[in-house]
Amino acid sequence: MKKNSIVLIIGLMSLALIGVLAMQFYFLRDSYRQKSQLFDESVNAALTAVAGKLERREVVDFAKVQQERNIEKSKQEQAKQRQLTEQLRLQTQIEELRGKLDQVYQKYKIREDKLKALYPNVVNIENWFYETYIRRPQYQDLVEINIIKTPTNSMYYQEDVIVSATKTIPRIEAKDDSTRFLIIHFDDYKRLIGRDLFVLPPRSDPKLARKIFELETKLNKLSRQNARYEFNVYDSVAMFGGKKADYIEDVAIGMELAKRPLKDRLNVIIVQELLKEELAQREIKAPFNIEIWSTSNILLNNILNEAELNSPINTTKYSTALFKGDIGAAPGKLTIYFPNKKAIIADNMGYLLLPMLALLFLLVGCFAYTLIIIFRQKKVSEMKTDFINNMTHEFKTPVATIMIASESLKDPDINADHKRVQKLANIIYDENVRLGNHIERVLDLAKLEKETLKLDREDVHINDLVAAVTDSMQLRMQNIGGKFSVDLAATKDIVVGDELHFSNVFYNLMDNAIKYSKGDLHVNISSKNIGDNIVITIADNGIGMSRDHLQKIFDQFYRIPTGNVHNVKGFGLGLSYVQDILRRLNGRITVKSEKDKGTTFEVILPIKK
């Protein structure tokens, strides 16, 4: 395949893959937007339903109370006058005691203001904290003093000194009502340099406060009792205005409910249960944060399901007005938000995301595999082309020699010389044998690939076999001025295999050592036993190989490139044949080589047990 065709295929496949990725991205983005919109609608619907239920629940509860009040109204009207007299007496007594209590507090406040004027860093500490940590010397090291910066409405920060404990220990309750302060001393760099304890008398008189509380309790009890039987002005409005009693009662209920503080009109537990119920009906079961606001002030910030959730700045908040039936503006609003909203929507899209990711990985895998196959086939094609060129070159020489010898035999003068005829006949025979050996090697490789090559299983003495192959190669070695060094030291050398193919294995290895030699060639051949194996080593000091070539020498048709110079004969099939034969006979081969320093092959075969 031409280079331009490969580039075109890769470009088209890349374009197709990018197109699939873009389509998946847009599909996922649109699906996410739709899921997010549906999620928002479901949450808003749940909030609206909860707000309606809260308002209806309050009206029902208030109606029950109102009904009970009407029943008891007639019974307590007679006791009203006596209770009013008692209320007046209690109120007078409470005012006197409050005056005395206020005098105590004013004295304390003067001393406190003087202390704060003298020392800017004054921190009020609870009496139990003093008894638990500061009073006991062994726990004073647990007291920690920090400066907390709180941003104000302007560009500045307000610094507050916080006193806390680094470790929680059993708490010791306060033993008196005194007011205690820690005076913190810092240097110019806001580093702690000391602290002092200052004690002031109690802010109030506990006895007076307790007495006032008891009197107020009685007064409030009497006031509630009297309130039940006060004249109901809405009945008069209905009577004189000609309105229906039900309508006037609805207005009355609204006005009465609106008078109560928002925090008294809500039960947080009920709000949470209603929210969970409404969201569950809409298949939303994720944890969320809940906030209840009264105008601009937050009354509650509660984390549902005890999940540690922090609200990011960009988190979507869902809100609805509370008690919209009140006269005037709604007194508050209910807000919830899901800090992990994106994860919730992603989980809901899991049935889409997983198959798309699987398809994407499959496409990328197929694309990568196709590229690998293309480049591998291109490489095989190039190697086969080289193989055909080498085979043509190898076959050309004996064929040309046979042709020249055959033409010489046609010459009558040469036919008359018996010796010259005999010599030419020998040349033809040798070249024919050489040509047959080439063909046989190619056929053996084909049999190996088709798994049709039959191997004998017989006992073979490897030391004798290696020695015989070495002797047969001595003449070639002498012709190039090299030598063999043989040390067959293995004591156990019987293996099970095919003697002919074992001979071809070692012949190929020694033939490569001779073909890829340089100068004074020296080949060391040795054997030794390692465990249950025999290791035959063939090491030469030839031209060696680089690491890149070392990883490819066992591939079919691969030959180390020498440019246009064909100075080394062969098809690139020898080492591929060696590795395949050894694998079939339960052996293996390893190679180590360095450029211009030589190559070492190790053939490892299992010994017959």
N, C-alpha and C positions, 0 to 999 in steps of 0.2 A: 504494500500500500504506500502510495506516495505521501510525502510530507504534507503537501497542500491538502490532500484529502483528510489526513489525520487532524490537521488544524481546523478544517471546516467542520468535521464531526464533533470535535471537542467544543468548538464555538457554539454550534447548534444545541448540543446537549447542555452546555452551560446556560445558554439563553432560556432553554425550556425549564431548567431547574430554577433559575431566578424567577421566571414567570410563575411557576408553581408556588414558590416561597411568597411572592408578592400577593398572589390570590389568597393563600392561607392567612397571610397577615391581615389583609383587608377583611376577610371573613371573620376572623377572630375579633378584630377591633369592632366591627358592627355587632357581632354577637354580644360582646362585652357591654357595649352601649345599651343594647336592648335589655339585657339582664339587669344592668344598673338602673334603667328607667323603671322596669317592673318592680325591682327591689324598693326603689323610692316610693312608688305608688302604694305598695303593700304596707310599708312602714307608716306612711301618712294616714292611710285608711285605719290602721290599727290605733294610731294616736287619737284620731277623731272618735273612734268607737269608745276608747277608754275615757276620754273627756266626757262624752255623753253619759256613760254609765256612772261616772263619779257624780255628775250633776243630778241625775235621777236618784241615785242612792241617797244624796244629801237631802233632797226634797222629801223623799219617803221617810227618812229618819226624823226630819224636822216635823213632818205632819203627824207622826206618831207622838212626838213630844207635845205638840200643840193640842192634840186630842186629850192627852192625859191632863194637861193643864186646865182645859175647859171642864173636865170632870171634877177636878179638885178645887176649882175656883169657888164654887158656892160653899164648900165645906170650910174653907179657911178665911172667908170674908169677916167672920165674927172675931177671929183672933188678930185681925189686922191692926186694930188700934193699940192693943197691948204691945204688939211687936214694934210699932212705930215709936212708942215711948221708950221701950228698951233700946231701940236703935239709937235714939237721940242721946241716951245716957252713955251708951258704949262709945258713940262718936266723940262726945265731949272728953271722956276719959282717954281715948286714943290720942286726941289732939294734945292733951297735956303731956302724955308720955312721949310723944314724938318731939315736943319742944325740948324736953330733957335730953332725949337721945341726940337731937341735933346739936345741942351744946357740947356733948361729949365728942361728936364727930368734928365740930369746928375747932376744938382744942387740938385734936389729933392732926387735922389738916394743916394748921399753922406750923406745927413741928415738922410735918412731912415736907411742906413747901420750903422751909428753911434748910432742911437736909438736902433736898434736890438742888437748891440754889448754891449750896457750898460745893456739892460734888455732882458733876454732870453725869457720871456713869454710875447710877444707882439702880440696882435691880432688886425688885421685891421678890422674896422667896417664900415658898409655903413653909409652914411650921413643920409639916411632916418631912419635907426635904431637909430641913435643918436638923431634925432629930435623927434622920436616917443616915445622912452623909457627913454634914459639916460638924456636928457635935462630937461624933466619934472619930478620933484621930486616924484610926486604921483605915477609914473609908474616905478620908478627905482627898486622897489622890484620884478618886473616881469622879470628882467634880470637874466639869469641863466648861470653859468660858469661851464663847465664840462671838464674833461680830458679823451680823447678818445685814447685807445691803438689800434694801427693798426699793425698787424704782418708784419715783413719784410721778405726778402728772407732767412735770417739767423734765429737763435733761439731767436732773440730779438724782442722787440716791439717798435714802434715809438709812442711817446706820443704827441698828438695834443690838444691844448686848444681850445674849441669850446664855443662861446658866442651865446646864443639864448634867446628866450623869452618863458616863461611858459604859456603865454596867448596871443592870437591874439587880437589886438585892432586896431581901424581905423588908417591907415598909414598916416604919415605926410611926404610929399616929402622934399628932401634936399633943403636947402636955399642957399648953396654956393658950391664951388668945392674943398674945403679944404679936406685934407686927415687926417682922425682921427684914433687914435690907443688907445686901452685899454691896459694898463700895469698891468698884473695880478701878485699879490704877493702870494706865497705859503710858508708854513713852511716846515720843513724837512719831514713831514708826508703827504705832498701833500694836506694839508688843506688850503682853501682860507682864507687869513688874510687881504686882501685889494686890491684895484684897483685904478688906476690913469688914467686920460684922457690926451692924448698928441695930439696936432694938428700940422700938417705940411702944407706947402703951396700945391696947386694943383700939380699933377704929370705933367700936361701939360697945355699949354695955349689954352683955348677953342677957342679963335678967330683964332689962327694960325691953329689949328686942323680943324676947320670948313672951313677955306679958302683952306687948302690942300684937304679936302674932296670934296669941290666944283670943284677944279681944276682937281683932279683925276677922278671925275665923267665925266667931260668934256673930259678928255684925254681918258678914257676907252670907252666913246661913239665914239670918233673919231677912236680909235684903232679897235673897232668892225666893224665900217663902212669900214675902210681900209682893215680889214682882209677878208671881203667878196670878195674883188676884187684882192687879191693877186694871183699870178700865181699858178695854180694847177699843181704840179709836177707829179701827177699820170696820168694826161692826156698825158704828155710827155713820161712817162714810157710805157704806153700802145701803144703810137704811135711808139716809137723807138724799143720797145721790141717785137713787133709783137704779143702781147697778146690781148685777147678779152677785150673789154672795160668793160663788165660786171664783169669779173673776177678781173680786176684791181680795179674797183670801190668797190667790196666787200672787198678787202685788204685795200683799203683806209679808208673805213668806220670802219673796225676793228681797224685800228691804231688811227683814230680820236677818237673813243669811248673810247679806252683804256687810252687815255690821261686824261680823266675826272676823278675826285675823285669819289669813289664808292658811297659816300653819296649823290652826285648830280645825280647819275644815277638811284636812287631808289626813289619811292614814297611809303611811309610806308602804307598809306591808301589803295593804289592799291594792295600792297603785302598782306595785311590782307584780303581784299575782295577775292582775288584769292585763298588764302589758305582756307578760309571758304567755298568757292564754290567747290573747288576740294575735300575737306574732306567731305562735305555734299553729294557729288555724291557717295562717298564710305561709306555713312551712319555713318559718325563720326561727331557728333555735340557737342562734349565735349569742355569745355574751355581749352586753352593751352597757354603756354608762347612762345614768338618769340624772337629770337636773330639774329642779322646780324653782321658778323665778317669781318673785313678787315685784311687779313694776321693773325696777333696775337692780334690785338686790337679790342675790341667790339665797334661797332658804335651805336647799338640800342639794348635795352633790354626792350621790351614793353609787358605788360600784356593784353591779348586780353579779350574782354567781360567784362572788369573792374572787373575781379574775383581776389580776394586776394589769389594768389597761390604762394607758396614757393617751390623752387626746392630742394627736398631731394638729398642727396649725391648719392644714388643708382638709381636715376631716369634715365630711358633710354632716350637718346637724339638722334634725327633724323636730319641729316645734308645733304645738297647737295651744290655743287659748283655753284656759280653765274657767269654768263657771260663766260662760258667755250669756247665761240668762239673767245675770245680775243687772240691776239698773245702772247705767253708766258703762264705763270701760271695764273690760274683763280684769279681775284682780291679779291674775298671774298667768303663767304659761308653763307647760310641761315640755321638756326637751330631752331627747335621747340621741345618742350617736354611737356608731360602731367603729372603733379604732382599726379593726381588721376587716373593714368592709371589702377591700379588694380581694383579700384571701377568701372571704365568704363567696363572692361572685365567682372567683376562680374555681373554687370547689364545686359550685353548681355547674360550671362549664367543663368539669373533668371528663364527662362522657364524650365531649367533642375534642378536648385537647389531647387526650391520650391516643386515640386513633390517628389524629393528624400528625402527632409527633412520630408515631410508629411508621406512618406512610412517608414522612419526610426522611427519617433515617433509612427506610428501605430504598427510596429514590437516590439518596446520597450514596448508599452502599452500592447500589447497582451502577451508578455513575462511576464511582471509584473502581469497581470491579471491571467495568467495561474498558476504562482507561488502562488498567493493568493488563487486561487481555490484549488490547490493541498494541501496547508497547511490547508485550511479550511476543506476540505473533510477528511484530516487525523485527524484533531481535532474532527470532527463530528463522524468519525469512532471510535475514542477512547472513546468519550462520550457515543456513543450507546453501545459499549462493556461494559462500566461501568454500563450503564442503564440495560443491559441484566443481568449482574451479580447481580445488586441490586434487579431487579425484581425476579430473580431466588431465591435469598435469602429471599425476602419478601413472595414469594409464597410457598417456601419450608416449612416454619414454620406452616401455617394453614393446608397445605396438610398432613404434618407429624402428626399433632395433630389429624386431622380427621381419619387418618389411625389407629393410636393407639386406639382412642375411638371406632372405628368400630371393631377392633380385640377384644377389651374388651367385646363388646356386644355378641361376639360369645361364651364367657365363660358361661357355664350353671349356675355356682354359681352366677355370676354377674346378669344374666337374672332373677334369682329368687328374687333379691333385687330390688324392684320397685324404691326406692329412687336413687340408684346408676345408674339405667338405665335412669331415668329422668335427672340426672346430666350429664351423658355422652351424652344424646340427646341434652341437652342445649349447651354443649361444641361444638358438631358437628354443631349445628345451628349457634352459634356465629362465629366459624371459617369460616363457609360457607359464612356468611354475610361479614366478613372481606375480604375473598377472592373475593367476588363479588364487594366490594367497590374498591379494587385494579384494577380489570378488568374494572370497570366503569370509573375510572379516566383515564386509558389508552385510552379507547374508546372516552371519551370526548376530550382528546387531539387530537386524530385522526380527530374528527369532526371539531375541531377548525382549524386544518391545511387544511382540505378540504373545509372550509367555509360552512359546512352543519349544524352546530350547530344553532338551532333556539332559540332565546332569546325573552322572553316576554317583553312587554313594559307596565308597570303598575306603579302606585304610590307606593313608598316604603318609610316608615319612618325609616331613617337610624339609629337614636338614639335607637329606639326600637329593630331594627335588631341587632345592635352591642351589646346591653344589653342582648338579648336572647343568642347570640353566647357566650358571656362571662359567662353567667350562666351555659351553657352546658359544659364549660371548667373548672368550679370551682372544680369539683371532681379530675380531673387530676392535677390541680394546688395544691390542698391540699395534694395529695399523694407525691409530691416532696417537700412539705414544702414551697411553694411560695405563692404569693398573687397578686390579681389584685387591682389596684386603678383606679376607673372609675369616670370621670368628663365629662359628655355629656352636655356641656353648649350651644351648638348651638340651637338657637331659631327657625331657619328655617331648617328643616331636611328632607323635602319631595323631593325625586328625582325620575326620571323615569327610570325604569330598571327591571331586572329579580331578584326577591327576592331570589330564590334558589341559583343562581350563586353569588349574593352579599354575601349570607351566606357563600358560599364556599370560597370567597375571604378572608373574615375576619377570617374564621376558619383556613385557611392556614397560615395567618400571625401570629395568636395566637399560632398555633401548632408549627411553627418554633421557636417562642420565648421560648416555653417550651422545645422543643427538644434540642436547642442549649443554654441551661442554664448552670449556674455554681453556686454551693453553694446556697445562699439565693436569689432566683429569685424574682424580683419585676417588674411587668409589669404595666406601666401607660397607660391608654386608655382614650382619650379625644376627644371632637369634638368642633368645633367653626366655625363661619361664617366669611369668608373673601370675600368681594364683593358679587358676584352672585354665590359663591361656598360654599360648606361645606367641611371642612378639618377634617378628622379623623386621629388621631395620635396614633400609637402603639409603645411605647418605652420600651425597656427592658435593664437590666443591665447584659446581658449574655456575651458570649465569644467574640462577635463582629467579625469584618472582617477586613482584610487588604485592602488597596486601590486596589491592583491587583484583588482580588476576588470580590470587590464591583462592578467592571465594567462588571462582567460576570454572576452574580447571576440570571439574567432574561433570560439567554440562556437555551434552552431545554437541558435536561439531565445533566445540570451542577450541581455538588455538590462540596462543599469545600472538598478537599482531606484530608483524615485522615489516609493515609497509609493502612495497612492491617487490621486495627481495625474497625469493622462494628458496632459501638456503637450508630449510629444515623440512624433510619429507614427512608426510602423514596427512590423515583425514580429520584429526581432532576427535577420534573415537576411542582411543586407547584407554584413557583414564575413566571415561564413562563406562566402558566395558569392564574394567577392573573393579570399579565400585559395585556394579550390578552383580557380577559373579560372586564377589565376597558377601554381598548382602544375601544372596540366595543360599550360600553355604554357611550362614550364621556367623560370618566374620565382619570385620570393618577395617577401614583404612583412615589414617590421619596424616596430615602433612604440615610441615613447618618449613618456612623458606624466608630468605632475605635476599634482596636484590644484590647481585654480584658477589654473594657469599655462599651460595649453594642451597640445596634442597634436601630435606630428610623426610622419607615416607616410612610409616610404620604400619605393617599388616598384622592385625590381631585376630587369631583364630582360636576357637575353643578346642582344648585337648580332649581326645577320646577318653571317656571314663571306663 
